[in-house]
Amino acid sequence: MRATTRLIWTVTVLVLAAVSEAVFPLPFNPFLPGSHNRKIGGGKKGRGRRRGGAEAQTNWPGKWELFLPNSGVSAMHAILMPVINQVQFYDATIWRISQIKLPPGVPCHVVDPKINKVDCWAHSVLVDINTGAIKPLSLTTDTWCSSGGLTINGTLVSTGGYGGGANTARYLAACPQCVWIEYPQALAAKRWYSTQASLPDGKFFVIGGRDALNYEYIPEEGQNNKKLFDSLLLKQTDDPDENNLYPFVWLNTDGNLFIFANNRSILLSPKTNQVIKEFPQLPGGTRNYPGSGSSALLPIQLYMNNAKVIPADVLVCGGSKQDAYNRAGKKDFEPALKDCARLSINSGKPRWKIEMMPMPRVMSDTVILPNGDVILVNGAKRGCSGWGYGKDPAFAPILYKPRGRRGQRFKELAASGIPRMYHSIAIALPDGKVLVGGSNTNDGYRFNVEFPTELRVEKFSPPYLDPALANMRPKIVNNPKQIKYGKVFKVKVELNQKEVTKENLKAHMLAPSFTTHSISMNMRMLLLGVASVNSAGGNCFEIQAAAPPNGNLAPPGYYLLFAVYKGVPSVGEWIQIV
């Protein structure tokens, strides 16, 4: 009788587990008779919300504002430079034109010495995110469709590009007076539409590009790399429309690289260069350029004591049908994909879990917000990437709440009035807003066309910046400028609220992304373990948080540190982990 009862109970629990995903916002962890209550990922799961842990509620759809009427250079590529709080925009030198000249004293680039042809236009600018002041910079190698990332010290390393720029590694340090330093032979292969990823030791991996079905490791500044590694994944996913350019690459919590190309994905060891795991194929169409869906490694939850295997979820949203590029060339603009897929890459049996967005999207940018939510912005509802290959702009951003109930994670937000098509960008800012720029679906700077070359730059305020929530916004008044792996550190916060606990006041770290062509390279958020939140006198509180344990979780370098109260973030402060 006991055995029969046990069997019935077990079957019932397993059935509930199978359907629980549609009901519970967090992983459902059934406890079978005789099993032991164990921690998953170092946290306590399966419990109700702790006192004071609920998010602030708002129906405010967000707000758009025009930040710059003319950025000088159309923002094809963008990254927020650490500490100096300036955004680097650059496009391509091939057109020999922009809307801003090089400053006096900066020599023009000699394009052809035989006929004394020079280019005096700037193709790179630094933009102050607070004042909008623009500083033009000189570039000599072509950065068209390149990749990038930040070093431990906050220097931007830009790789690849077009023509003579395809083998180039470029360096721009984070200082107001710094200029580009370029090494045209640094890479072993030509990298046009490639992806660059940070490794646990702070070095870089770069993969793919047109006619480059391989990967390599970026050498130290001033050196040239000669060693290539073939990629079977890229060879097997290279279809007639390519559809595997700008592959999605995310550093997993175990130090290996999750690589997604076209509709397939693997886990690659950067230590042995062996494929560790192959994941199920994602059906429905293609997700990489020119199919151009977008992706994010969702925020990584850390605790004071972490499990050996730390969960990591990858999100892949939108894209296009496999033949969309070919059809768009014939003026047949197919609807973009409407699905959004999520994969727990450290699961024993990983499988894609599909949800539907409010509308189809291609060429969108995915941005992790300071509170851990995700926003999808820019792009189109039909077609794909390419000159004039996208139609029907997606004016309204979508908010995705990773911890929300399945089927209730998406929310459509306030629409912009500016089409942001091919070659648009979006990045998170320290004040919690999203900087949105670019859009150039033309071969050059053209303005009397359906979608003109776009030089206006906007800022979008997400729902947590609802004026009605202003009194819930924390302010960081003191934090360390540098932290060490695994060490506890203190953050002093000013907050005019009565009920403040470690359940509702959190510390988050966000790595700046290099954004171009609907891919946000190295975008990464850590939800830090919090030991305690204590009163520090008046309206101040002290958070004791644990730094990430190692470089697998957070490659060394600069991050924005946010204090987040009930889903409302502070202004971010720069912090370096070493």
N, C-alpha and C positions, 0 to 999 in steps of 0.2 A: 504494500500500500504506500509506504514511504517513497519507494522508487517511482511508482506511478505518479504520485503527487509532485515529486521533484521534476520528473520529465515534463509534466503539464506546465509547471511553473517556468521551467527553462524555455520551453517553446514559446510561451506567452511573452516572456521578456525579449527573446530574439525577434519576434514579430514586431513588438513595440520599438525595438532598436532600428528595425528596417524602415519604419515610417516616421521615426522621431525627427528626422532632419527638417521636415516640413513644419514641425511644431515648436521645436526648441531652438533658440538662437545660438546655443553653444553645443559642442559635441556631447552626445548622449552616451553615458558610460554605465551600461547595465552591470549590476553585480549579481552574478550567479551564485546559487547556494554553495557555500564552502570557499568562495573566492575572497580575496583580501582587498580592502579599500586601499588603492595605491594612487600616487600622484601621476597625472599625465602632464608632461612638459613642465614639471616643477610647481604647478599651481593646483589650487583646490577647485575641482570641477564638480558639477552636479548639484551645487547649492543654489539657493535663491539669492537674489541681490542683497548685498549687505546694506546695513543702515546708511543712508546718505549717498549711495552709489549711483542713483539714477541720473540720467543726463537731463540737462535743462531742455525744456520743450519750446519750440518756436515754429510758426508757419511762415516766417519771413522767407521769401524766395531768393534773397540775395540782391545785390545792387551793382550795376556797372558804372564806371566813370572813365572819362577820357583822361589819360595820364600825359601822353605826348601827342601832339598833332603831326609831328614828323621826326622819326628816329634817325633820318639820314641814310641809314642802311636798312633794307628790309630784313627782318629777323628770321632768317632761315635756320640759324643755330643760336642757342642761348644757354648761358649758365650764370648763376649768381656767384660772384667772386667773394671768398670769405673775408671777414673783418672789415674790408673797405666798403661793403654794401653797394657794390656797383655790378650791373649786369653786363656781360659781354655778349654783344650781338655781332655775328658776321654772316655774310652770304657767300658770293663767289666772285673771283677776280676775272673770270672769262669774259664777262660782259663789258669790262673796262668803263663801267659807269655806276654811279649811285646817286644820292641826292645830297652828298656832303663832300667837300674837298678836303684833301690833306692840309693840315695847318701850315702856316709859314715856317720855313726852316726845315721841314721834313721833305726830303728829296722825292720826286716823282719816281715811280717804278718804270724802269726802261724795259719796254715790251719787246722792241726790235731795234738793236743798236745800228743795224745796217741802214735803216731809213729814219733813225732817230725818233721812233714812235714811243711815246711815253704815256703812262696812266697816272693822272694826278688826283683821281678820286679815291676816297677812303672806302674800304670794304669791311672794316672792323671798327666798332665803336664801343666805348665804355659809357654806360648810362647810370647816373646816380639814381638809386631807386626812390630817394626822398625828394630831391630837388628837380630831377629830370635833366640836369646838366649833362651835356654830351661831349665826350672827348674822342675825336677820330684817331685811329691808329693805322700804321702802314703794314700791309701784308704783301709779300712778293710771290708766294706760292699759292696755287689755287685751292681754296678750301671747300669747293662745291661738293656737297653731300659727304662730309667728313664725320669724324667721331671725336670723342673727348672725355676727359675726366680730370679730377684733381689729385695732386700728390699729397703726401703727408703734410707738407708745408703750405698747401693751398695754391700751388702753381697749377695753372691749367695746361694740360698736355693734350694737344689736338693732333689727331693722326689722319693721314690719308687725304683724299680729295680727288681732283680731276687732273688729267694730263700730267704736267710736271710736278703737281702737288701730291700725286697718288702715293708716293713712297716717303712722304715727308712726315717728320715729327716736329711740332712747333711748341714753344714754351712761352707762357705769359705769366709772370709772377703777379701776386696779388698786392700791388702797390700803385698809388696814383701816377707815379712817374715811369712805371715799367713799360717796356716795349716788347714786341714779338721777337723771339730768336728762332730761326728756322733751320732745320737740318734735312735737306732734300733727299738724302739717300739712307735715312735711318731704318726704313722698313724693308724686309726681304721681298714682299709682294706689293703690287699696286692695290691700294685699299680705297675703292670708290663704293659707297653704300655699305660700309663695314660697321661693326659694333665693338666698342671698347669697354672692358670691365675691370674693376678694381679687384685685386687679389688680397688674401688675408695679410700679406706682408706689406701691402701698399703699392706693390708693383702692378703692371697692367698686362692684360691679355687682349688681343684684338683678333677678330674672326670675320671671315667672309669678305664680301665686296664683289663687284661684277668681275666675272672670270677669275675669281680667287676663291676656290673651293677648299680653303685651308685656313690655318690660324698660326699665330706666332706670339712671342712675348716681347713687349717693347723694351729695348735696351736702355741703359743709363744715358742721360743726356750727353750728346756729343758722340755717341758710339753708333755703329751700324749693325743691325741684325742680319744674319745670313741663313738662319735655320727656320725651316717651315715644317708644319705638321699637317698632313692631309686630313680632311674631315669627310668621313663617309656619310655623315648626316647631310652635309651640304650637297654632296654628289647625288645622293638619292632623292633629294627634295628639289632639285633644279629642273623645273618643268619648262615648257615652251615660253611661258610668260615670266620666267625666273621665279618670282614669288617666294624667294628665300633670302632676299637682300635685307640688310639691317635686321638680322636675327635677334630675338629677345634673349638676353643673357643675364641671369641673376645668380649671385653668389649665395649658395645654400648655407644653412647654419652649420653644416659639417665641413665647410671649406671647399666643397666641390662646386662645379658650375652647372647650373640648369641652363640648357640651350634649346631654344624653340625655333624651328625654321619651317615655314610653309604651313604644315599641319601636324608635324611630328616633333618629338622632344626627347632629349637624353640628359643623363647626368655624367659629366666628364671630370676626371681627376686632373687638376693642373700639376700635380706632383708626378704622376706616372703617365699622363696623357692616354689613359685607358678609359673606355666607356664603362661606367659602373652599372648603369641602369638605363633601360629604354622604357618610356612611358606609353600609355595607350594613345593612339592617334586621335586628334580632335576633329570630328566630322564637321561638314557643313560648308567648307570653303577654305580659302587661304587667309593667313593672318599677317604675313610679312610683305614688305615692299615688292611689287606695287599694290598687292592686296591690302596692305596697310591697316590692319587692326591695331590695337594698342594693348599694353600689358603693364602689370605692376607686381612686384613682390609685396604682398600685404604686410602690414606692420607686425613685427616679431615681438611676441609677448615674453618678457623675461621676469624672473622672480629673484628673491634673495638667494634661494637655493634652486638651481636649475637641474632638470633631468639630463641624462646623458644625450638623449636625442631631443632636440628642440624643434617643435613643429614649424613648418614653413608652407605657406599657401601662395600659389601663383594665380593671378587673374589675367585672362586674355579676353578682350571684348571687341566685338565688331570685326570688320574685314570685308572681304568680297568673295564672290564666286571664283572658281579656279580660272575661268576664261574671261574675267571682267576686263582685263587690260586689252585683250584682243578685240573684244566687243566694243569697248570705248573708242578704240581706233577707227571703228566703223560707225561711230556716232550712236551706238546702242548702249545706253547707260543703265545697267542693271541695278536693282535695289541692293544696297549694302546689307551685310549680315546684321541681324538684330540680337543675336545671342551673346551671352557673356558666360564664360566657362571658368571654373575654379578647380584647382588641383592641389591636394595636400601631398607635396612631393616627398615627404619623409614617412608617409603612410606605408604600412606593410603591403597593402593592395591599393595603390593609388588609382583613382578613376576621375574623369572629368565630370563635374556636376554643373548642369546647364540651367541658366535662368535667362529671361528675356528682358531686354532694356525697353524703355518706353518708346523708342524709335530706332530704326536702323542707323548705323554709323560706320563711316570709313574715314581714315585720316584724322581721327580724334587724338587728342593728347590726354594721357592719364596722369593725374597729379595727386600725390598723397598730401592731405591737409594736416596741419599741426595737431589736430585732435585725433588723428588716426582714421578719419573718413577719407574717401576717395572721390575725386571729381573727374568726370570726362567732359572735355570741352573742345570746341573747334570741329572742323571736318565737314563731311557731306553725307547725304542720305542715299546718293546714287553714284555709281561709277567707281573710280579707284584713283591712285596716285598717277601723276603724269601731267604734261602740258595740256590743260583743258580737258582732262579726263574725269573730272568730278563735277556733279551737278547737284542742285537742291541743297543749299547750305544748311547745316545743323546749327541753328542760332542759339538754341537753348542747351546749357550744360545739364549734366545728369549727376546727381549725388548718389554715391553707393556707400552704404553703411555695412562694413564687413561683419559686424557683430549683430546685425539685425536679423529678424526672422526671415527664413528663405521665402521668397515671394513678396517680401515687403522691404527689400533692401534699397530699391531705387526710388528716386524722387526727381522730377523735372523741376529745374530752377529758372530764374528770370533770364530772358533771352537778351542777347546783345543785338545791336542793329548792324554790326559789321560782319560780312562773310569772312570766315577764316578757313580757307581751303588748303590746297597743296602748299607746303613750305610755311606752315604756321607753327607757333610755339606757345607753351604755357609752363610757368614755373611758380612754385610757392615762394612767398616773400616772408621776411621776419615778422611783419606786422599781421600776418594771418591772411592777407589778401593773395590773390593769384594774378600774376602778371601775364597778360595775353598779347601777343604781337604776331607780326609776319603775315603771310599769305601772298604767295606769288606763283600763280599757275601759268606764268608766261615765260618765254625764253628771252629774258632780259627785263628791263624796267619799262613797262607799258601801262598806260593809264586810260586810254580810250577803247577799252575792251569790256567784256562781260564781267570779269572779275579782275579789276585793276591791281597792279602791284601795290601792296598795302604797307604804308609807313606809319599809320596811326597805332599807338600802343595804349591798351586799356588796362585797368585794374578791376578785378571782380571781388566783391566782398561776399564770402559764403554766409550761410544762415547763422553761424555762431557769432557773427558781427552784428546781429540784430541790435539796434539801439536799446531795445527793451532789456537786453541781457548785459548791458554795459557794467552794471554794478557787480556782476558775477565774474568779471574778467580779472584774473590775477596779474600782478606785476612783479617780475623778478627784480629784486633790489640788490642781491649779492649772489654771485656764483663763481666757482673757480674757472680760470681761463684754460686750465689744462687738467686732465684726469688720467689716471692709470688704470689699465685693465683690471677688473675684479675688485677695485677698491671702493669703499663707501665714501660718498662726498655729500656736502651739504649745500642746499639751495635755499636762500631766504626769499620769501614771497610776501608781498603785501596784498591783502584780500579782505574786503569789508563784508565778511559773511560770518554767521555765528557757528554753523555746523560744518566744521572743516576737519576731515579725517583722512587717513591714508587710503580709504576706500573711494573718496571723491576728489582728492587732490593728487595729481599724478605728475610724473616727469617723463617727457618724451624727447628723443633725439632724432633729428631729420638730416640726412645727408643731401646736399644740393645735387640736383640732377643735371646732366648735360642733355639738352632736349633738341631734337631735330627729327623731321620725317615721322612723327607720331611715336617716337621711341624716347624714353626717358632713361638714359644710361646711368647706372649706379644710384638711382633713387632708392632710398632705404630708410625705414623708420624703426627705431627700437623703443618699445614701451618698457621703461625701466622698472626693475624691482624696487619697491619702496619699503624700507624698514619701519619708518615712523614719520608722522607729521605732528609736530609739537608747537605750542604757542611760543612766540618769540617776543611777546609784549605788544600792546596796542593792537593794531590790525595786521600784525605780521606773524608768519608761520615759518617754521624750518622743516624742509623736506630732507630726510636722510635717504638717499638713493644709492643703488649699487651700479657702478659702471659695468658695461658689457664685459663678460669674462675674457674674451679673446678676439682676435682679428677675423675669425670665421664669422662671428656675429656682427662685428663692426670694424671694417678695415681702418687702419690708423689714419687720422686726418681730422678735418674740421667738420663739425655738425652744428646745427641750430638746436639749442636747448629750449624747450617750452615747458612751462608749468600749465597744467590743464585742470580746470575745476569744473566738474560736471559737464565735460565736453566743450567748455569755453576756454580757448588757449590764451596765454599771455603773448606779449611780443617776444620773439625768440632772441636769445643771446648766443653769441658764438662760443663754442667750447671745443677744445682739441683733445682727442684721445690718443695716447701713445703707449 
